[in-house]
């Protein structure tokens, strides 16, 4: 997830161009302001889980400027604040939620 003033800045960041626009967006993804947007993403993720049909899954991958740092932070978050339905993918730096029928009956 990237938040920017223009589409050009997001495209430069996605294509990993070596310019000021790309650099400024890259440094903003790990700062204090970025946490507000990531918390918004988690609240939307909870809504998607509620609307998720039985038998489907959601994958949440860490693909920021510093993926190992983001993964470490989100791993702590999911262990402490989310339910136990999330599985951690250490090698892919991501998380998977599978909605099974047994979870629905609880």
C-alpha positions as CSV (number, residue, x, y, z in Angstrom):
1,X,0.0,0.0,0.0
2,X,1.3,3.4,-1.0
3,X,-0.1,6.8,-0.3
4,X,1.1,9.7,-2.5
5,X,0.2,13.1,-3.8
6,X,0.4,11.9,-7.5
7,X,0.2,8.8,-9.6
8,X,3.6,9.6,-11.1
9,X,5.2,9.3,-7.7
10,X,3.6,5.9,-7.1
11,X,4.7,4.7,-10.5
12,X,8.2,5.9,-10.0
13,X,8.3,4.0,-6.6
14,X,6.8,0.8,-8.1
15,X,9.3,0.8,-11.0
16,X,12.2,1.6,-8.5
17,X,13.4,4.6,-10.4
18,X,16.3,6.5,-8.9
19,X,14.8,10.0,-8.5
20,X,13.6,12.3,-5.8
21,X,9.9,11.4,-6.1
22,X,10.6,7.7,-5.6
23,X,13.1,8.3,-2.8
24,X,10.7,10.5,-0.8
25,X,7.9,8.0,-1.0
26,X,10.2,5.2,0.0
27,X,11.3,7.0,3.1
28,X,7.7,7.8,4.1
29,X,6.6,4.1,4.2
30,X,8.5,3.4,7.5
31,X,8.0,6.7,9.4
32,X,5.6,7.7,12.1
33,X,3.0,8.9,9.5
34,X,2.9,5.6,7.7
35,X,1.5,3.7,10.7
36,X,-1.8,5.6,10.4
37,X,-2.3,4.2,6.9
38,X,-1.2,0.8,7.9
39,X,-3.7,0.7,10.8
40,X,-6.4,1.8,8.3
41,X,-5.3,-1.2,6.2
42,X,-5.7,-3.6,9.1
43,X,-9.2,-2.3,9.9
44,X,-10.2,-2.9,6.2
45,X,-8.6,-6.3,6.4
46,X,-10.9,-7.2,9.4
47,X,-13.9,-6.1,7.4
48,X,-12.8,-8.4,4.5
49,X,-12.4,-11.3,6.9
50,X,-15.9,-10.9,8.1
51,X,-17.2,-10.8,4.5
52,X,-15.0,-13.7,3.5
53,X,-16.9,-16.9,2.4
54,X,-16.2,-20.2,4.2
55,X,-13.3,-22.0,2.5
56,X,-11.5,-18.9,1.2
57,X,-8.3,-17.3,2.4
58,X,-6.5,-13.9,2.5
59,X,-2.8,-13.5,2.1
60,X,-1.1,-10.4,3.6
61,X,2.5,-9.9,2.3
62,X,5.1,-7.4,3.5
63,X,6.5,-5.7,0.4
64,X,7.6,-2.3,1.6
65,X,10.9,-0.5,1.3
66,X,12.2,-2.6,4.2
67,X,10.2,-5.8,4.1
68,X,12.1,-7.5,7.0
69,X,11.4,-4.6,9.3
70,X,7.7,-4.5,8.3
71,X,7.4,-8.2,8.7
72,X,8.9,-8.1,12.2
73,X,6.4,-5.4,13.2
74,X,3.4,-7.1,11.7
75,X,4.4,-10.4,13.2
76,X,4.3,-8.9,16.7
77,X,1.0,-7.3,15.8
78,X,-0.7,-10.5,14.6
79,X,0.6,-12.5,17.6
80,X,-0.6,-10.0,20.2
81,X,-3.7,-8.3,18.7
82,X,-5.3,-10.6,16.1
83,X,-7.0,-14.0,16.5
84,X,-5.2,-17.3,16.1
85,X,-6.6,-17.9,12.6
86,X,-3.6,-16.2,11.0
87,X,-0.6,-18.4,9.9
88,X,2.8,-16.9,9.6
89,X,4.8,-17.5,6.4
90,X,8.4,-16.8,7.5
91,X,10.1,-17.5,4.1
92,X,7.6,-15.4,2.1
93,X,7.4,-12.6,4.7
94,X,3.6,-12.8,4.8
95,X,0.5,-14.0,6.7
96,X,-2.4,-16.2,5.6
97,X,-5.9,-16.3,7.1
98,X,-8.1,-19.3,6.1
99,X,-11.8,-19.2,7.1
100,X,-12.9,-22.7,7.8
101,X,-16.3,-24.1,8.7
102,X,-15.2,-24.9,12.3
103,X,-14.3,-21.3,13.0
104,X,-17.7,-20.2,11.8
105,X,-19.5,-22.4,14.3
106,X,-17.8,-20.9,17.3
